Amino acid sequence: MHWVDAVGQAELVRSGEVSAAELTELAIERIERLDPSVNALVFRRFERARQEAAAGFAGAVFGGVPFLLKDAVQHSEGDRYQQGMRFLRDHPWTSPHDSELTRRYKAAGLVLLGRTNVPELTLSRPPSPWRSVRRAIRGRPPTPREVEWRIRRRRGIGHGPRGARKRHGGSIRIPASCCGLVA
């Protein structure tokens, strides 16, 4: 199921071939199995995701599709937000509301599973897939070459907000390229 894209997963939920709860459990199981090697998540909201998946998504375009938010820019109500900062890791802050884009993700039926690891203040990105990036909270995620898959792919997870500075560009381009898309 993990190779089926969001459109395909939403169609499987609409057709009744799989439930949103089943998709959510499959995604959680995969995260729990792979994240110790990948180091992708800094915040997990699995219990809330399970509750939201069980509630249903009548008419939502991406109803029941599991999704991750980058731990930058987007706030989600009741969830920790750190933007890669040690200070916020050590002095937890919880968002009192959803940002507009998060509200729209939820309205589209996406099930938010957690937040992904980012550089401190999202000020750096890897200049190539093989150079390291310092991560303030949990260290940098390894490239796939460094984990058991041995494939040549860049890291790219979750939503991709475009940074204000041109040299920051990669938040849309890199995840899209991992999915065979152009951004």
N, C-alpha and C positions, 0 to 999 in steps of 0.2 A: 504493500500500500504506500510505502514511503516514496516510491518513484512516481506516483500519480500526482499531477500538479493540482493547485487549488481549485481550478475550474472543474477538473475531473472529480476531485473529492466532493465538491459541493453537489455535483450531479449525482454521485453515488448516494449521498444523504437524501437528496430530493426524491430519488427513485426508490428509496427504502432498502437498497442493497446493503447499506451499512448505516449505523446510527452515529450521530455526533458524539455520543458517549464512547462508542467503540473507536472512532478516529482519535479522540482525545487520549484514550488509554494507550493506543498504539504509539502515539507521539511521545507520551510520557515514558513509556517503556524504553523507547529508542533513546530518548534523552538520558535516562538513568543509566543505560548501558554504555553509551558513547561519550557522555560529557566528561567522565574522569580522564579520558584521553584527549578530548577536543578542547576542554576548558572554555566552553562557550557561554554558559549562563552564570550571572551574578545574582539573580533573583528568580525564584521559582514560585509560581502561584498555582500549583497543581490542584489543590483542594477547591479553590474558587473556580478554576477552569472546569473541573468535574461537575460542579453545581451548575455552572452556566451551560455546559453541554447538555445536561439532563433537562434543562428548562425548555429547550426547543427553539427553533428559529423560523417560524412560519413566514414565508415570503422573502427571507433575506437572501441576497445574491450568493454570498459565501457561507450560508448557514451551516455551522458545525465544523468549519475548517480550522485546524489548529494553527496558531500563529505566534511569532515571537516579536517583541518590541526591542529595538536597540535601546540601551540604557543611556539615551541622549535625546534631548528635544521633547520627546513625547512623554507626557505624564499620564498615569492611569490611576484613577481614584482608589485610595486605600492601599496602594502598592508602594514599596520602597523605590526611591529614585536616588542615583548616586553619580551619574555622568562620569564614571571612572575615578571619582575622587576618594582618596583615603579618608578625608575628613568626614564625608557623608557615609562611608562604610563604618567608621568608628562612632559616628553620631547620627544614627539613622533618621532620615526624614521621609515621611510618607505624604504622598500627594493628596490634597484634599479634594481634587476634582480631576476629571479627564480633560486632556487637551482636545482641541477640536478634531484633530486627525484621529486620535484614539476613539473619540465618540463616534466618528464615522466608521472606523474599523469595526467597532462593536455593533453599530447599526447594520453593517453589511453581514453580520453574523459570524465574524471571526472569533475564535476562542483563544484568548490570550493566555499562553502558558508561562510566560516569564519574560525576563529582560536579559539581553546579551551583553557580554563583556566588550568594553570600549576603552580606548586610550584615555588618560586623564583629560577631562574637558573636551574630549574628542579632537584634540589638537594635532594628532599625528596619525598617519596610516602607513602601512608597509609600502615602500617604494617598489618592491618586487615581491613575488610570493615567497622568496627564500630568505629575506632579511627579517630580522626580529623587530618587534615593536614592544616598547615597555608598556605594561599594563599596571596601573596603580593598585587595582583591587585584587586581582587573582593571577597576575602574570599574563603574558600573551598566549593566545591559543596557538598550538603548534600548527604548522602547515600540514596538509594531508600527507606530504612526503615523510613527515616525522611520525606519523601514526601508521597503524597496520595496513591501511588501504593501499599505500604506495601508488597513488595516482597524482597526476599533475593538475591541481586545481587551486585557485585562490580561496581564501576564507571569504565568506559573504553570507551573512545570516540576517533574517528578519527584514523589517522595513528599512527603507533607504532615504532618510532625509538629506537633502543636498545642503552642504555647509555654505555659509555666506561667502567664504573666501574661495577663489577659483582653485588654488593649489590644494585645497582640502578635498577636492572632488574624488570620490571613490565610493561614497555611500550608496549611490544608485548604480553606478557603472560596474562595480565589482560584484554585488549580489546578482545583478542581471546577467552578467557574463557567466556566472556559475549555473545559470538556468537556461543557457542558450539563447538569451535575449539581448537586444541592443537597447541601451539607455542613453 
